[in-house]
Amino acid sequence: MSREESQRLCLDPEGGIDRLVEIMARLRDPETGCPWDLEQDFASIAPYTIEEAYEVADAIERGAWDELRGELGDLLFQAVYHAQMAREAGHFGFDDVVRAISDKMIARHPHVFGDESRDKTAEDQTRDWERMKAAERAGKGTLDGVAAGLPALTRAVKLQNRAARVGFDWPSTGEVIDKIAEETRELNEARETLGEAEIFEEFGDLLFVVANLARHLKIDPEAALRAANAKFIRRFAMIESALAVRGKRPEDSDLAEMDALWDEAKRAEKHGAPAA
């Protein structure tokens, strides 16, 4: 493509995905590209990719649909960015990425694109999906391929799911709860008698079992913790508002007063009334 053709495509609002791919190529042009973009590599861009994925999730959680459009674009740009760097290194290009995911979706949905019956529940289809993924992993270890870059709670659940498929799992939720009690005792013992390294390890063990409880309860622990974070922010804001009515800020208060206001915030949320 000539420079004139490239410029026309980059400036064409109807250029679609080809326009975005060409914009990325121009940003990485060794002679006329952006100095910042030219300095980047896979490792330096990966944190931005993760951040953009979280911003997509945040917009969805808030129901911010106008923002979601932009956030999805930012995330798509990350895929194009990595594909451009891969093309430069001779690994693959964006078309290869599109072909690979398209082929995978066709292969994993024979009930849509093939002759297999659609007369299945979503749960049946999930089992089929996992069976096909397991066949693709044939010859690898049970836990191989669970991405190390996932949020720790999410990765814990995925590791546990993999182990459960080969029978390494507690049979009942009650046994997981008993294990949480055991790990809590061990953490307390470490806190009283051992050093920082042992406390760190026991705390990790406790979180790992809590993630397993979420799995047994069919709860996404990341989503549950995000909801708890949002609740904490909401209730603490109610504390600040109540203190402001009294002419105070949190640093002018004490734990007893703020704890009482926290309880008021809980009651107000429960009954749908404003906190005092």
N, C-alpha and C positions, 0 to 999 in steps of 0.2 A: 504494500500500500504506500502510495506517495505521501509526502508530508502534507500536501494540499488535501488529499482525500482523508487523511487522518484528522486534519483540523476540521474538515466539514463534519465528519462523524462525531468527533468530540463535542461539537457545538450543536448537534442535532438533537433537540429534545425528544424526538421520536426514535432515537437510535437504539433503544432497548439495551439488552445485555451486551451486545456488541460494542455499544458506546462505552459502557463501563469498563469492559476489558481493554479497550483502546486507551481510555483515560489512564488506566493503571500502567499500561505499557509506556505511555508518554511520561508519566511521573518517574518511571525507572529508566528512562532513556539516558545512557551514559554521557551523552553530549549536552542535551538540552533539558534533562529531567530536574526534579526537585532535589537539592542537596540532602535534605533530611531523608527523603524516601530512598535515595541511593545508598545511604549508610545503613539501612535496616537489613536484618536477616531473619530467618525463621524464629530464632530464640528471642530476638528483641520485639518482634511483632506478636508472639504468642500471648503475652499478658494482655494486650489490647483486645485480642480475639476473645479471651475469657471475659474481660470486662464488658465487651459489647453483648455477649450472650446473657450476662446478668442484667444488663440494662433492658434487653428484650423481655426477660422474665419479670422485671420490675414494672414495666409499662403494662404488661398483661395483668399483673396482680392488682394494679391500680385502675384497670379499665381505661387507661389513657390511650384511646385508639388512634388519635392524631399523632401522638408521640410514637406509638408502635410502628407506624409507617416509616418514620425516620430511623428508628432503632433497627428495624429489619434491614433497611438499606445499609446502615453501618455494619451490621453483621455480614451481609452479603459482600460488602467491600472487603472484609477480612478474608473471605474465601477466595476472592479474585486476587487479592494481594499475595497470599501464599501460593496460588497457582502460577502467578507471574514469576515469582522467585524460583519456583520449581522448573518452569520452562527455561529460564535463564541458565539454570544448573544442568539442563538436559535430562531432567527426571520425567516430567509430564507437563501437560498444559491444561488450561481450563476446560477445553473440550473433552479431555480424558477424564477429568473429574466428573463432568456431567454424564458422560457415557457410563462410567463405573457405577454411579448412584442409580442411574436409570435401569441398568442391567440388574442391579441388586434388587430394586423394588419390583421389577417384573418377576424375577426368580422367586422372591419371597411372598408373592401374592398370586399363586396359581388359581385361587378362588375368584380372582378378578380378571386376570389376563390369560388364564388357561382354562382347562376343562374341569377343574376340581369344583365340587359343590360349594356354594356359598351358605349352605344350610348348617352354619356353625355359630356358636356364641362368640363374643369377643374373647372370652376366656379360652375357648378352644383354639382360636386363632393365635392367641398369645403363646400357647403351648406349642403350636406348630412352628411359630416364628423361632422360639427358643430351640426347638429340635433342629431346624435348618441351620441356625447359628452354630449349634454344637457340631453338626456335620462339617461345617466349614472349618471348625477348629480342630478337626480330627488330627491326632498325632501331637497335639500341644498339651501342655499341662492344664489341669482343671482351672487354675486361677490365671493362666496366661492371658494377656490382652485386656485386662481391666485397667483402663488408663490411669496412670499415676497422677495426672493433672486434675482429676476430678475432685470436687469438694470432699473432704475426708469422710463425712457422714454418708454421702452418696456412695463413695467407693466402698465403704464398709458394708453397706447393704448389698452392693453388687458382688463383692467377694463372698459374702455369706450365702447369697442366692446360688452362686456357682457351687459352693461346697455342699449346699442342701441338695442339689441335683444328684449328687453321688452318695447321698445318705448321711452326710455329716451335718446333723442338725438336731436340736432338741425337739422331741415329739410334741411338746405342749407349751403353750404360752406360760403356764404356771411355773414350769422349770426355768424359763428365762427370767422370770421375776425372782425366783429363788437365787439365781446366779447373780442378779443385780444386788440382792441383799448381801451375798457372799463377797462380791467385789467391793461393796461399800465398807464392809468390815475390814477388808484387807487394806483399803485406802486409809481408813482411820488408824489402823495399826501402824502403817508406814508413816503416817503423819506424826505419830507419837514416838516412834522408836527408830525410824530409818532416815536416810538422807534425801536430798532433793531429787536425785536420779530415780530412787525407788518410788517416791511420791509421784513423780512424772509418769513412770511406767504404770503404776496402779490406777492413776487417773485415766490414762489412755485405755486400760482394760475396761474400766467402768463405762466409758463412752462407747466402746465397741459393743458391749453387751446391751446398752440402751438402744443403740442402732438396731441390734438384733430384735429387741422387743418391738420396735417400730415395724420391722419387717413382718413379725408374727401378727401384729395388729393391722397389717396392710395400710400403714401410715408412711408417707414420705417424710423422713425426719428433717430434711432441709426445709420443706414447706411448713412443717410444724414449728420449727425454730424461727423461721421468718415471721410466722404469725405471732409467736410469743414476743419477738422483738418489736413488732408493730404495736402489740398491746402494751408493752412496757413504755414505748414512746408516747402512746396516746394517754396512758394513765399518768405518766410523769408530767406531761403537759398540763393535765388537769390539776396536779399538785401545784405547779408553778402559777397557774391562773388563780387558784384559791389563795395562794400566798400573796399574790399581787394585790388582791382585794384587801388584804390585811396590811398592805404597805411593805411587804417583805419580798426578799429573794431567797432561793434555797440556801444560800450561804449564810443568811441571817436566821435561819430556822435551825431545828435540831431533829434528830432521828425520830423522837417520840411524836413531834408535831407532824412531820412528813409521813410517818407511818399511819397516823390517824387519818390524814388526808388521803392516803393511798386506799385505806379501807372505805372511805367515803366514795372515792372514784370507782371502786369495785361495785359498791352498792348502786351507784348512779347508773353504771353500765348495765347492771343486771336488771334494773327496773326502768331503764330508758329515761331517767330524769337527770337534769344537770347537777353536777357536784356542788356542794355548798362552798 
